[in-house]
Amino acid sequence: MAAKKSGVKVNPKQRDKEVSKALEGIGKEVAQEIMKSQSPNVQIPVRSLSNITFNEKQKQLQLGNAMSKRSFMNVAHSRKFMQTMLVTSWINKELVKEGITTSLRDMYYALKRTIPGTKENTVEEQGESDPIVIDLETMVDVLREELHLNADVRGRVVGNVVIKDRGDKVNWAKLGSGGWSIPSNIENIEFDSVDADYILLIEKNAAFERLHEDKFWKNENCILVTSQGQAARGVRRLTSRLSQEHNLPLYIFTDGDAYGWYIYSVIKWGSMNLAHVSDRLGCPNAKFLGLTMTDIDTYDLADYTIKAKDVDMKRAKELLQYPWFQKPEWQSEIKMMIKRGYKAELEALSSKGLRFITQTYLPDKIGNKDFLP
């Protein structure tokens, strides 16, 4: 497949101006209410399960229209209201306007102090400041990373892709055995060229290492990504952008258990905690490649399974009830796991030989389009 040029041009400074204007808008509305001798308040979308729905047409979890009011004059809200204004102002002045990026932990320490004339601290624990960032995401419809707040780096990628990152050109095919470490914020990454037939996202780092060492990505002309467990926001956003901007199929390769299947569902349909950004983190075209209960029979892996724990069974029963797992194929797989009472890790495939994944399993599954929807 010929290399593709990205048509997406990122203008970070313009985006920062837009975000700053939106944050300032929150303060201006509060100031206007004060000038009118009204109780200042902010409107925040409700993020509880009661306000989250599954959009069948768009195949995504979405946040509904229910709103809550956080008012300064309400004793139950006043502390949270103060923290909301403090976080909003600090992010705008110290990060967005200055073009500086930091961590949620750094923000917590920067905001923590004793209010003059009192014994009250602005924030006691990071658990108070972190949720307000998510509030801001929903209030002004931005990603946390566009507020210049990042999480820890997790996930790696390799493939025939050249990107521009902070003025540097980075070729993912020329980074040795390590691959490119996926940052939390990939909003300003530009895809200079993308030459691939599909994206393969792998839950386990060990499987990624095997495929990378065997040059699976080069021989099969694909992009390999490892999420190293539940996919971090940076991994989800990167795969979403690659898949949508370059029209690339996305295949998910996880353990054969309820938690691996849940990883798939989060990447494809979104998560309840981040339903407000499913359109930017989700990949509705993703397909599940493996590992399945059916694979255990097909490849004679029963001797290499692991007894499912109570938490595994509980999670599997939860998956059965999710609207996005109602396809007959998924119902069959989940019920099979519950009935058999075992699960299987990707490493079980190595019982057939270390290169079995590279030379047999993946080529067969992809060639036969043996996917779950």
C-alpha positions as CSV (number, residue, x, y, z in Angstrom):
1,M,0.0,0.0,0.0
2,A,1.4,3.4,-0.9
3,A,2.3,5.8,1.8
4,K,-0.4,8.2,2.8
5,K,0.0,11.9,3.6
6,S,-2.1,13.3,6.5
7,G,-4.4,16.1,5.6
8,V,-4.7,17.2,9.2
9,K,-2.7,20.3,10.2
10,V,-2.4,21.1,13.8
11,N,-2.2,24.8,15.0
12,P,-1.4,24.5,18.7
13,K,-1.3,28.3,19.4
14,Q,-4.7,28.8,17.8
15,R,-6.1,25.9,19.8
16,D,-4.7,27.3,23.0
17,K,-6.4,30.6,22.3
18,E,-9.7,28.9,21.8
19,V,-9.3,26.9,25.1
20,S,-8.2,30.0,27.0
21,K,-11.3,31.9,25.8
22,A,-13.5,29.0,26.9
23,L,-12.0,28.9,30.4
24,E,-12.2,32.7,30.7
25,G,-15.9,32.4,29.7
26,I,-16.5,30.4,32.9
27,G,-15.0,33.2,35.0
28,K,-16.9,36.0,33.1
29,E,-20.3,34.3,33.7
30,V,-19.6,34.0,37.4
31,A,-18.5,37.7,37.5
32,Q,-21.7,38.8,35.8
33,E,-23.8,36.9,38.4
34,I,-21.9,38.6,41.2
35,M,-22.4,42.0,39.7
36,K,-26.1,41.3,39.6
37,S,-26.0,40.3,43.3
38,Q,-26.9,36.8,42.3
39,S,-25.4,33.6,43.8
40,P,-22.6,32.6,41.5
41,N,-22.8,29.1,40.1
42,V,-21.4,26.9,37.3
43,Q,-23.3,24.3,35.3
44,I,-21.6,20.9,35.0
45,P,-22.7,17.9,32.9
46,V,-23.7,15.0,35.1
47,R,-21.2,12.1,34.8
48,S,-23.1,9.5,36.7
49,L,-24.3,6.2,35.0
50,S,-27.9,7.6,34.9
51,N,-26.7,10.1,32.3
52,I,-24.7,7.8,30.1
53,T,-26.2,6.0,27.2
54,F,-25.1,3.7,24.4
55,N,-25.7,5.2,21.0
56,E,-26.4,2.3,18.7
57,K,-26.1,4.3,15.5
58,Q,-22.6,5.7,16.3
59,K,-21.6,2.7,18.4
60,Q,-20.3,4.8,21.3
61,L,-21.0,5.4,24.9
62,Q,-22.2,9.0,25.2
63,L,-22.9,11.5,28.0
64,G,-26.5,12.7,28.2
65,N,-27.8,16.3,28.6
66,A,-28.5,16.2,32.3
67,M,-26.8,19.1,34.2
68,S,-26.0,19.8,37.8
69,K,-25.5,23.2,39.4
70,R,-22.5,24.0,41.7
71,S,-23.3,27.1,43.7
72,F,-21.1,29.2,45.9
73,M,-24.0,30.1,48.3
74,N,-24.9,26.5,48.8
75,V,-22.9,25.3,51.9
76,A,-22.7,21.8,50.5
77,H,-21.2,23.2,47.2
78,S,-19.1,26.2,48.4
79,R,-15.8,24.4,48.8
80,K,-16.1,22.5,45.5
81,F,-17.1,25.8,43.8
82,M,-14.0,27.5,45.2
83,Q,-11.8,24.7,44.0
84,T,-13.5,24.7,40.6
85,M,-12.7,28.4,40.1
86,L,-9.1,28.0,41.5
87,V,-8.3,25.1,39.1
88,T,-9.9,26.9,36.1
89,S,-8.0,30.1,36.7
90,W,-4.6,28.3,37.4
91,I,-4.8,26.1,34.3
92,N,-5.6,29.1,32.1
93,K,-3.0,31.4,33.5
94,E,-0.1,29.1,34.3
95,L,-0.5,26.4,31.6
96,V,-2.6,27.3,28.6
97,K,-1.5,31.0,28.2
98,E,2.1,30.1,29.0
99,G,2.3,27.1,26.7
100,I,3.5,24.9,29.6
101,T,2.5,21.3,30.2
102,T,2.6,19.5,33.6
103,S,1.2,16.6,35.5
104,L,-1.9,16.3,37.6
105,R,0.3,15.7,40.6
106,D,2.2,18.9,39.9
107,M,-1.0,20.8,39.7
108,Y,-2.2,19.5,43.0
109,Y,1.0,20.7,44.8
110,A,0.8,24.1,43.0
111,L,-2.7,24.6,44.2
112,K,-2.4,23.3,47.8
113,R,-2.1,26.1,50.4
114,T,-3.8,27.4,53.5
115,I,-6.4,30.1,52.9
116,P,-5.2,33.3,54.7
117,G,-7.0,34.0,57.9
118,T,-8.3,30.4,58.2
119,K,-7.1,26.9,58.9
120,E,-8.6,25.6,55.7
121,N,-6.5,24.3,52.8
122,T,-7.5,24.9,49.2
123,V,-7.2,21.2,48.6
124,E,-6.3,18.4,51.0
125,E,-5.7,15.5,48.6
126,Q,-5.2,15.1,44.9
127,G,-8.5,13.3,44.9
128,E,-10.1,16.7,45.2
129,S,-8.4,18.4,42.3
130,D,-8.3,15.6,39.7
131,P,-12.1,15.3,39.3
132,I,-12.4,19.0,38.7
133,V,-10.2,18.6,35.6
134,I,-12.7,16.1,34.2
135,D,-15.5,18.6,35.1
136,L,-13.6,21.2,32.9
137,E,-13.3,18.7,30.1
138,T,-17.1,18.3,30.0
139,M,-17.8,22.0,30.6
140,V,-15.8,23.4,27.8
141,D,-15.7,20.3,25.6
142,V,-11.9,19.8,25.5
143,L,-9.5,16.9,26.2
144,R,-7.5,17.1,29.4
145,E,-4.4,17.2,27.3
146,E,-5.6,20.4,25.6
147,L,-5.6,21.9,29.1
148,H,-1.9,21.1,29.1
149,L,-2.2,18.3,31.8
150,N,-0.6,15.0,31.1
151,A,-0.6,11.5,32.7
152,D,2.3,9.0,32.9
153,V,3.6,7.7,29.6
154,R,2.4,4.1,28.9
155,G,2.3,2.2,25.6
156,R,4.7,1.8,22.6
157,V,4.3,1.7,18.9
158,V,6.3,0.7,15.8
159,G,5.6,0.8,12.1
160,N,6.2,2.6,8.8
161,V,5.1,5.9,10.1
162,V,6.8,9.3,10.2
163,I,5.5,11.9,12.6
164,K,6.4,15.5,13.5
165,D,6.6,16.0,17.2
166,R,7.6,19.4,18.6
167,G,9.4,20.2,15.4
168,D,11.3,16.9,15.2
169,K,10.7,14.2,12.6
170,V,10.4,10.8,14.2
171,N,10.4,7.6,12.1
172,W,8.7,4.8,14.1
173,A,10.5,2.2,11.9
174,K,13.9,3.5,13.0
175,L,13.8,3.3,16.8
176,G,15.4,-0.1,17.4
177,S,13.9,-2.6,19.8
178,G,12.2,-0.1,22.0
179,G,9.7,1.5,19.6
180,W,8.2,5.0,20.2
181,S,6.9,5.6,23.7
182,I,3.4,7.0,23.3
183,P,3.0,10.2,25.3
184,S,-0.2,11.2,27.2
185,N,-0.7,14.2,24.8
186,I,-0.7,13.5,21.1
187,E,-2.9,16.4,20.1
188,N,0.0,18.3,18.5
189,I,1.5,15.2,16.7
190,E,1.4,15.5,12.9
191,F,1.4,12.4,10.7
192,D,3.9,13.2,8.0
193,S,3.4,9.8,6.3
194,V,1.6,6.6,7.2
195,D,2.2,3.4,5.2
196,A,0.2,0.5,6.7
197,D,-2.7,-1.8,5.9
198,Y,-4.0,-2.0,9.4
199,I,-3.3,-1.4,13.1
200,L,-2.7,-4.2,15.6
201,L,-3.2,-3.2,19.2
202,I,-1.8,-5.8,21.7
203,E,-2.6,-5.9,25.4
204,K,0.6,-7.6,26.5
205,N,4.0,-6.2,26.3
206,A,5.6,-9.7,25.9
207,A,3.5,-10.4,22.8
208,F,4.4,-7.0,21.4
209,E,8.1,-7.8,21.9
210,R,7.8,-11.1,20.1
211,L,6.0,-9.5,17.1
212,H,8.5,-6.6,17.0
213,E,11.5,-8.9,17.2
214,D,10.1,-11.0,14.4
215,K,9.5,-7.9,12.3
216,F,5.8,-8.8,12.0
217,W,4.9,-5.1,11.4
218,K,7.4,-4.9,8.5
219,N,6.5,-8.3,6.9
220,E,2.7,-7.6,7.2
221,N,2.8,-3.9,6.6
222,C,1.0,-2.9,9.8
223,I,1.4,-0.7,12.8
224,L,2.0,-2.5,16.1
225,V,0.8,-0.9,19.3
226,T,1.0,-2.2,22.9
227,S,-1.3,-0.8,25.5
228,Q,0.5,-2.6,28.4
229,G,-2.8,-3.4,30.0
230,Q,-5.9,-1.2,30.0
231,A,-5.2,1.4,27.3
232,A,-4.1,4.8,28.6
233,R,-5.7,7.9,27.1
234,G,-2.6,8.6,24.9
235,V,-2.9,5.1,23.4
236,R,-6.6,5.4,22.8
237,R,-6.3,8.9,21.2
238,L,-3.3,7.8,19.0
239,T,-5.1,4.7,17.6
240,S,-8.3,6.7,17.2
241,R,-6.5,9.3,15.1
242,L,-4.6,6.8,13.0
243,S,-7.7,4.7,12.4
244,Q,-10.0,7.6,11.5
245,E,-7.6,10.0,9.7
246,H,-6.0,7.3,7.6
247,N,-9.0,4.9,7.3
248,L,-7.1,2.0,8.8
249,P,-8.7,-1.2,10.2
250,L,-8.0,-1.7,13.9
251,Y,-7.6,-5.2,15.3
252,I,-7.4,-5.8,19.1
253,F,-5.4,-8.7,20.5
254,T,-5.9,-9.4,24.2
255,D,-6.0,-12.2,26.8
256,G,-9.0,-14.6,26.5
257,D,-10.7,-13.3,29.6
258,A,-13.3,-10.8,30.7
259,Y,-10.8,-8.2,31.5
260,G,-9.1,-8.5,28.1
261,W,-12.5,-8.3,26.4
262,Y,-13.3,-5.2,28.5
263,I,-10.1,-3.6,27.2
264,Y,-11.4,-4.2,23.7
265,S,-14.7,-2.6,24.5
266,V,-13.2,0.5,26.0
267,I,-11.0,1.0,22.9
268,K,-13.9,0.5,20.6
269,W,-17.0,2.0,22.3
270,G,-15.5,4.1,25.0
271,S,-15.6,4.0,28.8
272,M,-18.2,5.1,31.3
273,N,-15.7,7.3,33.1
274,L,-14.8,9.1,29.9
275,A,-18.1,8.9,28.0
276,H,-17.8,12.7,27.3
277,V,-14.8,12.1,25.0
278,S,-15.8,8.8,23.4
279,D,-15.9,10.6,20.0
280,R,-12.2,11.4,20.3
281,L,-11.0,8.3,22.1
282,G,-13.2,5.6,20.6
283,C,-12.6,3.5,17.5
284,P,-16.0,2.2,16.3
285,N,-14.4,0.3,13.5
286,A,-12.2,-1.9,15.8
287,K,-12.6,-5.7,15.6
288,F,-11.5,-8.3,18.1
289,L,-8.8,-10.6,16.9
290,G,-8.3,-12.8,19.9
291,L,-7.8,-14.6,22.2
292,T,-11.3,-16.3,22.4
293,M,-12.7,-19.5,24.0
294,T,-13.2,-20.8,20.5
295,D,-9.4,-20.4,19.8
296,I,-8.7,-22.6,22.8
297,D,-10.5,-25.4,21.0
298,T,-9.2,-24.6,17.6
299,Y,-5.6,-24.5,18.6
300,D,-5.8,-27.1,21.4
301,L,-4.9,-24.9,24.3
302,A,-7.1,-26.4,27.0
303,D,-4.0,-27.7,28.9
304,Y,-2.7,-24.1,29.1
305,T,-5.7,-22.4,30.6
306,I,-6.0,-20.8,34.0
307,K,-8.9,-21.3,36.5
308,A,-11.0,-18.2,36.5
309,K,-11.2,-16.3,39.9
310,D,-14.4,-15.0,41.4
311,V,-13.6,-11.5,40.1
312,D,-13.2,-12.9,36.6
313,M,-16.6,-14.5,36.7
314,K,-18.2,-11.4,38.1
315,R,-16.8,-9.3,35.4
316,A,-17.8,-11.8,32.7
317,K,-21.4,-11.7,34.0
318,E,-21.3,-7.9,33.9
319,L,-20.2,-8.0,30.2
320,L,-23.2,-10.2,29.4
321,Q,-25.5,-7.4,30.4
322,Y,-23.8,-4.5,28.5
323,P,-25.8,-3.4,25.4
324,W,-22.6,-3.4,23.3
325,F,-21.9,-7.0,24.0
326,Q,-25.3,-8.3,22.9
327,K,-24.1,-9.6,19.5
328,P,-24.6,-13.4,19.4
329,E,-20.9,-14.1,18.8
330,W,-20.0,-12.2,22.1
331,Q,-22.8,-13.7,24.1
332,S,-21.6,-17.2,23.0
333,E,-17.9,-16.5,24.0
334,I,-18.8,-15.0,27.4
335,K,-21.2,-17.7,28.3
336,M,-18.6,-20.3,27.3
337,M,-16.1,-18.8,29.6
338,I,-18.6,-18.8,32.5
339,K,-19.5,-22.4,31.9
340,R,-16.0,-23.6,31.6
341,G,-14.7,-21.5,34.5
342,Y,-11.3,-20.8,33.0
343,K,-9.4,-18.1,31.0
344,A,-6.3,-18.0,28.8
345,E,-3.4,-15.6,28.5
346,L,-1.8,-14.6,25.2
347,E,1.3,-16.4,26.4
348,A,-0.6,-19.7,26.1
349,L,0.0,-19.5,22.4
350,S,3.7,-19.8,23.0
351,S,3.1,-23.4,24.1
352,K,2.9,-24.1,20.3
353,G,6.3,-22.5,19.7
354,L,7.7,-19.0,20.3
355,R,6.9,-17.9,16.8
356,F,3.5,-19.5,16.6
357,I,1.8,-16.1,17.1
358,T,3.9,-14.6,14.3
359,Q,3.9,-17.4,11.8
360,T,0.5,-19.1,12.3
361,Y,-2.0,-17.6,14.7
362,L,-2.2,-14.0,13.5
363,P,-1.7,-14.7,9.8
364,D,-4.5,-17.3,9.9
365,K,-6.9,-15.1,11.9
366,I,-6.3,-12.0,9.8
367,G,-6.2,-13.9,6.5
368,N,-9.5,-15.6,7.3
369,K,-11.1,-12.4,8.8
370,D,-11.8,-14.4,11.9
371,F,-12.8,-11.4,14.0
372,L,-15.5,-10.7,16.6
373,P,-17.5,-7.5,16.0
